[in-house]
């Protein structure tokens, strides 16, 4: 019905509408107006050359000599020659983005670059020129040709020679020959002196062709032919010319008269110029303006200098290492281009952008937009500005709709308790023939709703029954839901009771219809309804055994909570229990060994330790004094030295023959805190073995030469001897003292 405020496209929605924009536009932050998208601002719109932004669109354009391809982005060279769009009088040659013209034999290209005519300007030091078609007949009749010769050397003169020529062949030449002749002038102006005028048909009437010379480096030659009647082999005129330079200088005298460089030649001297200069005349050097001639290589800006030129670039670009090309400067790479928020690099420039709800100020800074004060919000009622956005709210009696900005009498309520009323309540509502609809949807599907209506007045023009002015409650939200109660207006004034209304479900629809209104001085006009949630009776799932807890169950209002016994943890499903491995951490408290069990753990001790009553501490077992034993009753040692290192000092015992029991007696008398038996020769070779776990003490057995006391001694071949500690004083793994070479020991 046109009640929206969309700038372009409006799409109706339930209870509201949505604005959108046509292609080429995007929706502004106010949700209503449309902003043109500058397609050229991103990658030049995809155009190969020029991108032109238009409102809601863009187009690509090509330079002169190019045309858009079918993709409307790239440019193809236009072949003006084949398409017939050139303006050449003679021949056309296509070039990239343009074309060049040339002329048929006998014609010269004019300064306009496309016209061909019999004649032209010649600047070469020597050359020739002739009428069109020479040596065949020239066409058309009554033509005139004019040649201008301008030599680069101002000191030179010109010499002309002519081939046999036939023109004006309808009659004998006369002195005046007013129509058929070729004439030479000493200069290019119209008042230059005539050097020679030659009438036609010389070759047929015995006339001679003279050699003609100028007095300057420029000349003008005019040919006029008006009659052509006979088929001759050579018809027309051809003239050759050369420049004649007088030799007056040599390089050893005043540099040969040259401004810059003098080069000696066999025919004289040649003046040359340094780079960046051009020769004028024979000897003068003048700065060559490469910028004007287009012979520079600058990408963008060319500035002429004496003998050279310099290149520069427009703002946003920098000169490349070659001194000619221009490279884009990425301003965003340095301190984000000075932008508050987002910096977007562009060819030769950059752009600062802000997030939604902000605009760019001074080209770089983002400032917050107050949509409320600027009127760019879309709130139906009240607008509150927030950081980067805004929020909408509604006047008393209206509810904010799900779209976040529309206000209407009615809405959807999901809170467990609350109230709603007509617009303006408790003062009178200002609208006839209107309807409000509220939907109450509770999060608890098992709950029911109780409604309480404040004293209200509506439908003030008449008494009940209220066929037009009423509030009605439905048990559900669909159109077929059962009616719970229909309450007429004016209950306060006609003695009607205002009942409480209970639903049978957690969803209810309430409709208020007011169709007749007459202003009366009433204190409360309209309707206000309060509602509360009546939760369902609690069920003890734990007591009924309807829970699914693996171990412990705790009842809560409307539900239950699972937990686990000590030694277990609740898994992520909030139902099952997982055993805790106390031995993995340091919480078990065991002195030595921890063994995990299901729901608990057990401590134990290593050998020779006993677990105490606290089931965690380990104490060492009591042990007997140390004891040495051997498999032989007596060992004859070869002058053995035993050294005992103890806190009291060092003691050496050197017997000739000692039994094991004697060695044992000696050892037990010593204060030994840790003993290492070390073999210092192959007789007692073996790896040193610690016998006690504390302070080391070395006992060295150093054998000397063996001697037998008597021939009658019984010799015993001993291959291995083991010393065994039988108490903590000499605790340790039995160590072989003679593991290798057999030794004879006398007993």
C-alpha positions as CSV (number, residue, x, y, z in Angstrom):
1,X,0.0,0.0,0.0
2,X,3.1,2.2,-0.2
3,X,3.5,2.7,3.6
4,X,7.1,1.5,3.6
5,X,10.1,3.9,3.2
6,X,12.3,1.6,1.1
7,X,14.3,3.6,-1.6
8,X,14.1,0.8,-4.2
9,X,12.8,-2.7,-3.5
10,X,10.3,-3.6,-0.7
11,X,9.6,-7.2,0.3
12,X,6.7,-7.9,2.6
13,X,7.2,-10.1,5.7
14,X,4.9,-11.3,8.4
15,X,4.0,-8.1,10.3
16,X,6.8,-6.1,8.7
17,X,8.8,-5.6,5.5
18,X,12.4,-5.8,4.3
19,X,14.1,-3.3,2.0
20,X,16.7,-4.3,-0.6
21,X,18.4,-2.7,-3.6
22,X,18.8,-3.3,-7.3
23,X,21.9,-4.7,-8.8
24,X,24.8,-2.2,-8.6
25,X,23.6,-0.9,-5.2
26,X,24.1,-2.0,-1.6
27,X,21.8,-1.4,1.3
28,X,23.0,1.3,3.7
29,X,23.2,0.8,7.5
30,X,19.8,2.4,8.0
31,X,18.2,-0.5,6.1
32,X,16.2,1.8,3.8
33,X,18.3,3.8,1.4
34,X,20.6,2.4,-1.3
35,X,24.2,3.4,-2.1
36,X,25.8,3.1,-5.5
37,X,28.6,0.5,-5.6
38,X,31.7,1.9,-7.2
39,X,32.7,-1.1,-9.2
40,X,35.7,0.8,-10.5
41,X,37.1,1.1,-7.0
42,X,38.0,-2.6,-6.9
43,X,40.6,-3.8,-9.5
44,X,39.5,-1.1,-11.9
45,X,36.2,-3.0,-12.3
46,X,38.1,-5.6,-14.3
47,X,38.6,-3.2,-17.2
48,X,41.8,-3.4,-19.2
49,X,41.9,0.4,-19.7
50,X,39.5,2.9,-18.4
51,X,36.6,2.1,-16.0
52,X,33.7,4.6,-15.8
53,X,31.4,4.3,-12.8
54,X,27.7,5.0,-13.3
55,X,24.9,5.0,-10.9
56,X,24.0,1.3,-10.4
57,X,26.5,0.1,-13.0
58,X,29.8,0.8,-14.8
59,X,31.3,0.5,-18.2
60,X,34.8,-0.1,-19.7
61,X,36.2,2.2,-22.3
62,X,39.2,1.8,-24.6
63,X,41.7,4.3,-26.0
64,X,41.4,5.6,-29.5
65,X,42.2,2.9,-32.0
66,X,40.9,0.1,-29.8
67,X,37.4,-1.4,-29.3
68,X,35.8,-3.5,-26.5
69,X,35.9,-7.2,-26.9
70,X,32.9,-9.4,-26.4
71,X,33.6,-9.8,-22.7
72,X,33.1,-6.0,-22.4
73,X,36.3,-5.7,-20.3
74,X,39.4,-6.1,-22.5
75,X,40.3,-4.0,-25.6
76,X,41.3,-5.2,-29.0
77,X,43.1,-3.3,-31.7
78,X,40.8,-1.8,-34.3
79,X,41.9,-2.5,-37.8
80,X,40.9,0.8,-39.4
81,X,42.4,-0.3,-42.7
82,X,40.2,-3.4,-43.2
83,X,37.2,-1.8,-41.7
84,X,37.4,1.2,-43.9
85,X,37.4,3.7,-41.1
86,X,40.7,5.3,-42.0
87,X,41.1,8.5,-44.0
88,X,44.1,7.7,-46.1
89,X,44.1,9.1,-49.6
90,X,46.5,6.3,-50.7
91,X,47.6,3.2,-48.9
92,X,46.7,2.3,-45.3
93,X,48.9,0.2,-42.9
94,X,47.4,-0.9,-39.6
95,X,49.4,-0.4,-36.4
96,X,48.6,-1.3,-32.8
97,X,45.9,1.2,-31.8
98,X,46.2,3.3,-35.0
99,X,47.3,3.2,-38.6
100,X,49.6,5.0,-41.0
101,X,49.1,6.3,-44.5
102,X,51.4,6.2,-47.5
103,X,51.0,7.3,-51.1
104,X,51.4,5.7,-54.5
105,X,54.4,6.4,-56.6
106,X,54.6,10.0,-57.7
107,X,52.6,11.3,-54.8
108,X,53.8,12.6,-51.5
109,X,52.2,12.3,-48.1
110,X,51.1,15.7,-46.8
111,X,51.8,17.1,-43.3
112,X,48.2,16.0,-42.2
113,X,49.4,12.4,-42.4
114,X,46.7,11.1,-44.7
115,X,46.4,13.3,-47.8
116,X,48.4,12.5,-51.0
117,X,49.1,15.0,-53.6
118,X,51.6,15.6,-56.4
119,X,54.2,17.4,-54.5
120,X,55.3,17.8,-50.9
121,X,58.1,18.8,-48.6
122,X,61.5,17.1,-49.0
123,X,64.2,17.5,-46.3
124,X,66.8,14.8,-47.3
125,X,70.2,16.0,-48.4
126,X,69.5,14.4,-51.8
127,X,66.7,12.7,-53.6
128,X,64.2,12.9,-56.5
129,X,60.6,13.7,-57.3
130,X,58.3,13.2,-60.3
131,X,54.8,13.5,-61.5
132,X,52.3,10.8,-60.6
133,X,52.7,7.7,-62.8
134,X,56.0,8.7,-64.3
135,X,57.4,7.4,-66.6
136,X,53.9,6.5,-67.8
137,X,51.3,9.2,-68.6
138,X,50.3,11.4,-65.8
139,X,46.6,11.7,-64.7
140,X,44.6,13.8,-64.5
141,X,44.9,16.7,-66.9
142,X,45.1,20.3,-65.6
143,X,47.1,19.3,-62.5
144,X,49.6,21.3,-60.6
145,X,52.4,19.9,-58.4
146,X,54.5,21.9,-55.9
147,X,57.6,20.6,-54.1
148,X,59.4,22.3,-51.3
149,X,63.0,21.3,-50.7
150,X,64.5,22.3,-47.3
151,X,68.0,21.0,-46.5
152,X,69.2,20.5,-42.9
153,X,72.5,22.1,-43.7
154,X,72.0,25.9,-43.9
155,X,75.3,26.3,-45.6
156,X,74.5,24.0,-48.5
157,X,73.0,24.8,-51.9
158,X,70.8,22.6,-54.2
159,X,71.6,21.4,-57.7
160,X,68.7,20.1,-59.9
161,X,69.0,17.8,-62.9
162,X,66.2,16.6,-65.1
163,X,65.6,13.5,-67.3
164,X,64.2,13.8,-70.8
165,X,60.7,14.9,-70.3
166,X,57.4,15.2,-72.3
167,X,54.6,17.4,-71.3
168,X,52.4,20.0,-73.0
169,X,52.8,17.8,-76.1
170,X,49.9,19.4,-78.1
171,X,51.9,22.2,-79.4
172,X,55.4,23.7,-79.8
173,X,56.9,25.3,-76.8
174,X,56.7,29.0,-76.7
175,X,58.6,31.5,-74.6
176,X,55.8,32.0,-72.3
177,X,54.3,28.5,-72.1
178,X,51.4,29.7,-69.8
179,X,50.0,26.3,-69.1
180,X,52.6,23.5,-69.5
181,X,55.9,24.1,-67.7
182,X,58.1,23.4,-64.6
183,X,59.6,26.3,-62.7
184,X,62.3,26.5,-60.0
185,X,62.4,29.3,-57.3
186,X,65.4,30.2,-55.1
187,X,63.5,29.9,-51.8
188,X,60.1,28.8,-50.5
189,X,58.1,32.0,-50.2
190,X,55.8,33.2,-52.9
191,X,58.1,36.2,-53.7
192,X,61.2,34.1,-54.1
193,X,63.3,34.7,-57.2
194,X,62.7,32.4,-60.2
195,X,65.7,30.3,-61.2
196,X,64.4,28.7,-64.3
197,X,61.2,28.1,-66.2
198,X,61.2,25.1,-68.6
199,X,58.5,24.5,-71.2
200,X,57.3,21.0,-72.1
201,X,58.1,18.7,-75.0
202,X,61.9,19.4,-75.0
203,X,62.7,15.9,-75.8
204,X,60.7,16.1,-79.0
205,X,61.8,19.4,-80.2
206,X,65.5,19.3,-79.5
207,X,65.4,21.4,-76.4
208,X,68.1,21.0,-73.8
209,X,67.6,20.3,-70.1
210,X,69.8,22.6,-68.1
211,X,71.3,22.0,-64.6
212,X,69.8,24.4,-62.1
213,X,71.5,25.5,-58.9
214,X,70.2,27.5,-55.9
215,X,71.9,30.1,-53.8
216,X,70.4,28.8,-50.6
217,X,69.5,25.5,-48.9
218,X,65.8,25.8,-49.7
219,X,63.9,25.9,-53.0
220,X,60.4,25.7,-54.5
221,X,59.5,23.7,-57.7
222,X,56.2,24.1,-59.4
223,X,54.9,21.8,-62.3
224,X,51.8,22.7,-64.3
225,X,50.4,20.3,-66.9
226,X,47.2,20.9,-68.6
227,X,47.2,19.0,-72.0
228,X,47.8,15.3,-72.5
229,X,46.9,13.7,-75.9
230,X,49.5,11.3,-77.1
231,X,50.6,7.8,-76.1
232,X,54.3,8.5,-75.5
233,X,56.8,6.2,-73.6
234,X,57.8,8.8,-71.1
235,X,55.3,11.3,-70.2
236,X,55.6,13.7,-67.2
237,X,58.7,15.0,-65.4
238,X,61.3,13.6,-63.0
239,X,63.8,15.8,-61.2
240,X,66.9,14.7,-59.2
241,X,68.6,17.0,-56.7
242,X,71.7,17.0,-54.5
243,X,73.0,19.3,-51.8
244,X,76.4,21.0,-52.3
245,X,78.2,21.8,-49.1
246,X,81.2,24.1,-49.3
247,X,84.3,22.9,-47.3
248,X,85.4,25.9,-45.3
249,X,86.4,24.4,-41.9
250,X,88.7,21.8,-40.4
251,X,88.5,20.4,-36.8
252,X,91.8,21.8,-35.7
253,X,90.6,25.4,-36.3
254,X,87.9,26.5,-33.8
255,X,86.6,22.9,-33.6
256,X,85.7,23.1,-37.3
257,X,83.0,25.6,-36.4
258,X,81.0,22.9,-34.6
259,X,79.1,23.5,-31.3
260,X,79.9,20.1,-29.8
261,X,81.7,17.4,-31.8
262,X,83.8,17.8,-34.9
263,X,84.5,14.8,-37.1
264,X,87.1,15.0,-40.0
265,X,86.0,13.5,-43.3
266,X,87.8,13.2,-46.6
267,X,85.3,15.6,-48.0
268,X,85.5,18.1,-45.1
269,X,84.3,18.1,-41.5
270,X,81.1,16.8,-40.0
271,X,79.5,18.4,-36.9
272,X,77.8,16.1,-34.5
273,X,75.9,16.8,-31.2
274,X,76.0,15.1,-27.8
275,X,73.1,12.9,-26.7
276,X,70.0,15.0,-26.0
277,X,70.9,17.6,-28.6
278,X,70.0,17.9,-32.3
279,X,72.0,19.5,-35.1
280,X,70.5,22.6,-36.7
281,X,72.1,23.6,-40.0
282,X,75.7,22.5,-40.3
283,X,77.2,23.2,-36.9
284,X,74.7,24.4,-34.4
285,X,73.5,22.0,-31.6
286,X,70.2,22.7,-29.8
287,X,68.6,20.8,-27.0
288,X,66.3,18.1,-28.2
289,X,63.0,18.2,-26.3
290,X,62.3,14.5,-25.9
291,X,59.1,15.3,-23.9
292,X,57.5,17.1,-26.9
293,X,58.8,14.7,-29.5
294,X,57.6,11.6,-27.6
295,X,61.1,10.0,-27.8
296,X,61.3,9.7,-24.0
297,X,60.4,6.5,-22.1
298,X,58.5,8.0,-19.1
299,X,55.4,6.2,-17.9
300,X,53.7,9.3,-16.7
301,X,55.4,12.8,-16.4
302,X,58.3,13.9,-18.6
303,X,60.2,17.0,-17.7
304,X,62.7,18.3,-20.3
305,X,66.2,19.3,-19.2
306,X,69.2,20.6,-21.0
307,X,70.5,17.7,-23.1
308,X,68.3,15.2,-21.3
309,X,65.0,14.7,-19.5
310,X,63.7,13.4,-16.2
311,X,60.7,11.2,-15.4
312,X,58.4,11.5,-12.4
313,X,55.1,10.0,-11.3
314,X,51.7,11.1,-10.1
315,X,50.8,11.1,-6.5
316,X,50.5,7.6,-5.1
317,X,53.2,6.1,-7.3
318,X,56.9,6.1,-7.2
319,X,59.6,5.9,-9.8
320,X,61.0,2.5,-10.6
321,X,64.7,1.5,-10.6
322,X,64.8,2.0,-14.4
323,X,64.1,5.7,-13.9
324,X,61.1,5.7,-16.2
325,X,58.4,3.3,-15.0
326,X,55.9,4.1,-12.2
327,X,55.1,1.7,-9.5
328,X,52.1,1.9,-7.2
329,X,52.9,2.8,-3.5
330,X,51.1,0.6,-1.0
331,X,50.2,3.2,1.5
332,X,48.4,0.6,3.6
333,X,51.7,-1.2,4.4
334,X,53.0,1.7,6.6
335,X,50.9,2.2,9.8
336,X,47.8,1.1,8.0
337,X,47.9,4.2,5.8
338,X,46.9,6.2,8.9
339,X,43.4,4.6,8.8
340,X,41.5,4.1,12.0
341,X,40.1,0.8,10.9
342,X,40.6,-0.7,7.4
343,X,43.0,0.5,4.7
344,X,42.3,-0.6,1.1
345,X,45.2,0.0,-1.4
346,X,44.3,1.2,-4.9
347,X,46.3,2.0,-8.0
348,X,47.9,5.3,-7.2
349,X,45.9,5.9,-4.0
350,X,44.3,4.2,-1.1
351,X,41.0,4.4,0.8
352,X,40.1,4.2,4.5
353,X,37.0,2.3,5.4
354,X,35.0,1.8,8.6
355,X,33.0,-1.0,10.0
356,X,29.2,-0.7,10.0
357,X,27.9,2.1,12.2
358,X,30.9,4.3,11.6
359,X,31.9,6.8,8.9
360,X,35.2,8.1,7.7
361,X,36.1,11.6,8.9
362,X,39.0,13.6,7.6
363,X,39.8,10.8,5.2
364,X,41.2,8.5,7.8
365,X,39.5,8.5,11.2
366,X,36.3,6.5,11.8
367,X,33.7,8.2,13.9
368,X,30.6,6.6,15.3
369,X,27.3,7.4,13.5
370,X,24.4,8.5,15.8
371,X,21.6,7.0,13.8
372,X,19.1,8.2,16.3
373,X,19.9,11.9,16.1
374,X,20.6,11.8,12.3
375,X,17.3,10.1,11.7
376,X,18.9,7.2,9.7
377,X,17.5,4.5,12.0
378,X,14.4,2.5,11.2
379,X,12.8,2.3,14.7
380,X,9.0,2.6,14.8
381,X,9.2,4.3,18.2
382,X,12.2,5.1,20.4
383,X,15.8,4.9,19.3
384,X,18.8,4.5,21.6
385,X,22.2,5.0,20.1
386,X,24.9,2.4,20.9
387,X,28.6,2.1,19.9
388,X,28.5,1.4,16.2
389,X,24.8,0.8,16.1
390,X,21.5,1.5,17.8
391,X,18.6,-0.3,19.5
392,X,14.9,0.3,19.2
393,X,12.2,0.2,22.0
394,X,8.5,0.8,22.1
395,X,6.2,3.1,24.0
396,X,4.0,1.7,26.8
397,X,1.4,-0.8,25.4
398,X,3.4,-1.7,22.4
399,X,5.9,-4.6,22.0
400,X,9.1,-4.7,19.9
401,X,8.7,-7.2,17.1
402,X,11.4,-9.9,16.2
403,X,12.7,-7.6,13.4
404,X,14.1,-5.4,16.2
405,X,12.5,-2.1,15.0
406,X,8.8,-2.5,14.5
407,X,6.3,-1.7,17.3
408,X,2.8,-3.0,17.5
409,X,0.0,-3.7,19.9
410,X,0.8,-7.4,20.6
411,X,3.8,-9.7,20.2
412,X,5.4,-12.9,21.3
413,X,6.3,-13.3,25.0
414,X,8.6,-16.1,26.1
415,X,9.4,-15.1,29.7
416,X,8.1,-17.3,32.5
417,X,6.0,-14.4,33.8
418,X,5.1,-10.9,32.8
419,X,2.4,-8.6,31.6
420,X,1.0,-6.9,28.6
421,X,-1.6,-4.1,27.9
422,X,-3.2,-2.0,25.2
423,X,-1.5,1.2,23.9
424,X,-1.6,4.0,26.4
425,X,-2.9,2.0,29.4
426,X,-4.0,3.1,32.0
427,X,-5.0,6.2,30.1
428,X,-7.4,5.7,27.2
429,X,-6.3,4.1,23.9
430,X,-6.7,6.4,20.9
431,X,-7.8,4.1,18.1
432,X,-11.1,2.6,16.9
433,X,-11.5,-0.7,15.1
434,X,-8.1,-2.1,16.1
435,X,-7.0,-5.6,17.3
436,X,-4.1,-6.7,19.4
437,X,-2.8,-10.3,19.5
438,X,-0.3,-11.7,22.0
439,X,1.4,-15.2,21.8
440,X,2.7,-16.6,25.1
441,X,5.3,-19.4,24.6
442,X,6.9,-20.8,27.8
443,X,10.3,-22.6,27.6
444,X,8.9,-25.4,29.9
445,X,6.6,-27.4,27.8
446,X,5.1,-29.1,30.9
447,X,4.1,-25.8,32.5
448,X,0.7,-24.1,32.4
449,X,-0.2,-20.4,32.5
450,X,-2.4,-18.4,34.8
451,X,-3.8,-15.0,33.6
452,X,-5.0,-12.2,35.9
453,X,-6.8,-9.2,34.4
454,X,-6.6,-5.8,36.0
455,X,-9.9,-3.7,36.3
456,X,-10.4,-2.5,32.7
457,X,-12.8,-0.4,30.7
458,X,-13.4,-0.8,26.9
459,X,-16.4,-0.9,24.6
460,X,-17.7,2.1,26.5
461,X,-20.7,2.9,24.2
462,X,-22.8,0.0,25.4
463,X,-23.4,-2.8,27.8
464,X,-22.6,-6.5,27.3
465,X,-23.0,-8.8,25.4
466,X,-19.8,-7.6,23.8
467,X,-20.1,-8.7,20.2
468,X,-17.5,-6.1,19.2
469,X,-15.4,-5.1,22.3
470,X,-13.8,-8.0,24.1
471,X,-10.6,-9.9,25.1
472,X,-10.5,-13.6,24.4
473,X,-8.0,-16.4,25.5
474,X,-7.3,-19.5,23.5
475,X,-5.6,-22.7,24.7
476,X,-2.9,-22.8,22.0
477,X,-1.6,-20.7,19.2
478,X,-3.2,-22.2,16.0
479,X,-6.4,-21.0,14.5
480,X,-8.3,-24.1,15.7
481,X,-7.3,-23.8,19.4
482,X,-10.1,-24.0,21.9
483,X,-11.4,-20.7,23.5
484,X,-10.6,-20.5,27.3
485,X,-12.6,-17.4,28.0
486,X,-14.2,-14.3,26.3
487,X,-14.4,-11.3,28.5
488,X,-16.6,-8.3,27.7
489,X,-15.6,-4.7,28.5
490,X,-17.0,-2.4,31.2
491,X,-16.7,-5.1,33.8
492,X,-15.7,-2.4,36.4
493,X,-19.0,-0.5,35.8
494,X,-21.5,-3.3,35.4
495,X,-20.6,-5.5,38.3
496,X,-19.0,-8.3,36.3
497,X,-16.3,-10.4,38.0
498,X,-12.8,-10.5,36.5
499,X,-11.8,-14.2,36.7
500,X,-8.4,-15.8,36.7
501,X,-7.8,-17.9,33.7
502,X,-5.7,-21.1,33.6
503,X,-4.4,-22.8,30.5
504,X,-3.9,-26.5,29.9
505,X,-0.6,-26.0,28.0
506,X,2.5,-23.8,27.8
507,X,1.3,-21.9,24.7
508,X,-1.6,-19.4,24.7
509,X,-3.0,-16.8,22.2
510,X,-4.7,-13.7,23.6
511,X,-6.7,-11.4,21.3
512,X,-8.1,-8.0,22.2
513,X,-10.7,-6.4,19.9
514,X,-11.7,-2.8,20.4
515,X,-14.1,-1.4,17.7
516,X,-16.1,1.3,19.3
517,X,-14.6,4.1,21.3
518,X,-16.0,7.3,22.9
519,X,-13.8,9.5,25.0
520,X,-15.0,9.5,28.6
521,X,-13.2,10.8,31.8
522,X,-12.4,7.3,33.0
523,X,-9.4,6.5,35.2
524,X,-8.5,3.3,33.5
525,X,-9.4,2.7,29.8
526,X,-8.1,-0.4,28.0
527,X,-6.9,-3.7,29.4
528,X,-3.8,-5.0,31.3
529,X,-3.1,-8.7,31.8
530,X,-0.6,-10.2,34.2
531,X,0.5,-13.9,33.7
532,X,2.6,-16.3,35.7
533,X,3.9,-19.9,35.1
534,X,2.5,-22.8,37.1
535,X,5.3,-25.4,37.0
536,X,4.3,-29.1,36.9
537,X,4.6,-31.2,40.1
538,X,8.1,-32.5,40.6
539,X,8.9,-36.3,40.0
540,X,11.6,-37.9,42.1
541,X,13.4,-39.9,39.3
542,X,16.0,-41.1,41.9
543,X,13.4,-42.7,44.2
544,X,11.4,-44.1,41.2
545,X,14.5,-45.6,39.6
546,X,13.8,-43.9,36.3
547,X,17.1,-42.1,36.2
548,X,20.1,-43.5,34.2
549,X,22.9,-42.6,36.7
550,X,25.6,-45.3,37.0
551,X,26.3,-44.6,40.7
552,X,24.7,-41.8,42.6
553,X,21.5,-39.9,41.8
554,X,20.4,-36.5,43.4
555,X,16.8,-35.3,42.7
556,X,16.3,-31.6,41.6
557,X,13.1,-29.8,40.8
558,X,11.9,-31.1,37.5
559,X,15.0,-33.2,36.9
560,X,18.0,-35.0,38.6
561,X,21.8,-34.8,38.8
562,X,24.2,-37.8,38.6
563,X,27.4,-38.0,40.6
564,X,30.1,-40.6,41.5
565,X,31.7,-42.2,44.6
566,X,35.1,-41.3,45.8
567,X,37.8,-42.6,43.4
568,X,35.6,-42.0,40.3
569,X,34.9,-39.0,38.1
570,X,31.8,-38.1,36.1
571,X,32.2,-38.6,32.3
572,X,31.2,-36.1,29.7
573,X,27.7,-37.7,29.3
574,X,26.9,-36.7,32.9
575,X,25.8,-40.2,33.6
576,X,28.6,-42.8,33.7
577,X,31.6,-42.8,36.1
578,X,35.3,-43.4,35.2
579,X,37.9,-44.7,37.6
580,X,40.6,-42.2,38.8
581,X,44.2,-43.5,38.6
582,X,45.6,-41.9,41.8
583,X,49.0,-43.3,41.0
584,X,49.5,-41.1,38.0
585,X,49.7,-38.0,40.2
586,X,51.2,-37.1,43.5
587,X,48.0,-37.4,45.6
588,X,48.4,-41.1,46.6
589,X,50.9,-40.5,49.4
590,X,52.7,-43.8,49.0
591,X,56.4,-43.8,50.2
592,X,57.5,-46.3,47.5
593,X,55.2,-48.3,45.3
594,X,51.6,-47.3,44.3
595,X,49.2,-49.8,42.6
596,X,46.0,-48.4,41.2
597,X,42.7,-50.4,41.9
598,X,39.2,-49.9,40.7
599,X,38.0,-46.8,42.7
600,X,41.1,-46.7,44.9
601,X,44.8,-47.6,45.2
602,X,47.2,-49.6,47.4
603,X,50.7,-48.8,48.7
604,X,53.6,-51.4,49.0
605,X,57.3,-51.4,49.8
606,X,60.4,-52.8,48.1
607,X,62.5,-55.7,49.5
608,X,63.8,-55.3,53.1
609,X,61.2,-52.6,53.8
610,X,57.9,-53.0,55.8
611,X,54.6,-51.1,55.2
612,X,53.4,-49.3,58.4
613,X,50.0,-49.1,59.9
614,X,49.2,-45.9,58.0
615,X,49.4,-48.1,54.8
616,X,51.7,-45.6,53.1
617,X,55.0,-45.3,55.0
618,X,57.9,-47.8,54.4
619,X,60.6,-48.5,57.1
620,X,63.8,-50.6,56.6
621,X,63.9,-54.1,58.2
622,X,66.5,-54.9,61.0
623,X,69.4,-57.0,59.6
624,X,72.3,-59.2,61.2
625,X,76.0,-58.2,61.3
626,X,77.9,-58.7,58.0
627,X,79.4,-62.1,57.3
628,X,81.9,-63.3,54.7
629,X,82.0,-66.9,53.4
630,X,84.1,-68.8,50.9
631,X,83.8,-72.2,49.4
632,X,87.3,-73.1,50.7
633,X,88.4,-73.4,54.3
634,X,91.7,-71.5,53.8
635,X,93.2,-69.2,51.2
636,X,97.0,-68.8,50.9
637,X,97.4,-65.2,49.6
638,X,100.6,-64.0,48.0
639,X,101.7,-61.4,50.5
640,X,98.3,-59.6,50.4
641,X,97.9,-56.0,51.6
642,X,94.5,-54.9,53.0
643,X,93.9,-51.2,53.4
644,X,90.9,-50.0,55.3
645,X,89.8,-46.3,54.7
646,X,87.6,-45.3,57.6
647,X,86.9,-42.1,59.6
648,X,89.7,-43.1,62.0
649,X,92.4,-43.3,59.3
650,X,94.2,-46.0,57.3
651,X,95.4,-49.4,58.6
652,X,97.5,-51.9,56.6
653,X,97.8,-55.6,57.4
654,X,100.4,-57.6,55.5
655,X,100.3,-61.4,56.3
656,X,102.2,-64.1,54.5
657,X,99.4,-66.6,54.8
658,X,95.9,-65.8,55.9
659,X,92.7,-67.8,56.2
660,X,89.3,-66.4,55.2
661,X,88.3,-66.4,58.8
662,X,91.3,-64.2,59.6
663,X,90.5,-61.8,56.9
664,X,86.9,-61.7,58.1
665,X,88.1,-61.0,61.6
666,X,90.2,-58.1,60.5
667,X,87.4,-56.6,58.4
668,X,84.8,-56.8,61.1
669,X,87.1,-54.9,63.5
670,X,87.1,-52.0,61.1
671,X,84.5,-49.2,61.0
672,X,83.1,-49.8,57.5
673,X,80.4,-47.5,56.1
674,X,80.7,-48.6,52.5
675,X,83.1,-51.2,51.0
676,X,84.3,-51.6,47.4
677,X,86.5,-54.6,46.6
678,X,88.9,-53.7,43.8
679,X,91.1,-56.2,42.0
680,X,94.4,-54.6,41.0
681,X,95.9,-57.5,39.1
682,X,94.5,-60.4,36.9
683,X,94.6,-62.6,40.0
684,X,91.8,-60.6,41.5
685,X,90.4,-59.1,38.3
686,X,86.8,-58.0,38.5
687,X,84.4,-55.0,38.2
688,X,84.4,-53.0,41.5
689,X,81.1,-53.7,43.3
690,X,79.7,-51.4,46.0
691,X,78.8,-53.5,49.1
692,X,77.3,-50.7,51.2
693,X,75.0,-47.8,49.9
694,X,76.8,-44.9,51.7
695,X,80.3,-43.5,52.2
696,X,82.8,-45.3,50.0
697,X,85.8,-47.1,51.5
698,X,88.3,-49.0,49.4
699,X,89.8,-52.3,50.4
700,X,92.7,-53.2,48.0
701,X,94.1,-56.7,47.7
702,X,97.5,-56.4,46.0
703,X,99.1,-59.8,45.4
704,X,102.9,-60.4,45.3
705,X,105.0,-63.4,44.1
706,X,103.5,-66.7,45.3
707,X,105.8,-69.1,47.2
708,X,105.0,-72.6,48.4
709,X,105.9,-73.3,52.1
710,X,106.7,-77.1,51.6
711,X,106.6,-79.6,48.9
712,X,104.1,-81.6,50.8
713,X,101.5,-78.9,50.6
714,X,98.5,-79.8,48.7
715,X,98.0,-77.6,45.6
716,X,94.5,-76.7,44.8
717,X,93.6,-75.2,41.4
718,X,91.2,-72.3,42.2
719,X,89.3,-71.0,39.2
720,X,86.8,-68.7,41.0
721,X,86.3,-67.2,44.4
722,X,83.1,-65.5,45.6
723,X,82.9,-63.1,48.5
724,X,79.4,-62.9,49.9
725,X,78.1,-60.2,52.3
726,X,75.4,-61.6,54.6
727,X,74.5,-58.3,56.4
728,X,73.9,-54.7,55.5
729,X,77.5,-53.9,56.5
730,X,78.7,-55.7,53.4
731,X,75.4,-55.8,51.5
732,X,75.7,-56.2,47.7
733,X,75.6,-58.6,44.8
734,X,78.1,-61.4,45.2
735,X,81.2,-60.4,43.1
736,X,83.6,-62.9,41.5
737,X,87.1,-61.9,42.6
738,X,88.9,-64.4,40.3
739,X,86.8,-64.6,37.1
740,X,89.6,-65.2,34.6
741,X,93.1,-66.7,35.0
742,X,93.3,-69.9,37.2
743,X,95.7,-69.5,40.2
744,X,97.3,-72.2,42.3
745,X,96.7,-71.5,46.0
746,X,98.3,-73.8,48.6
747,X,96.2,-74.9,51.5
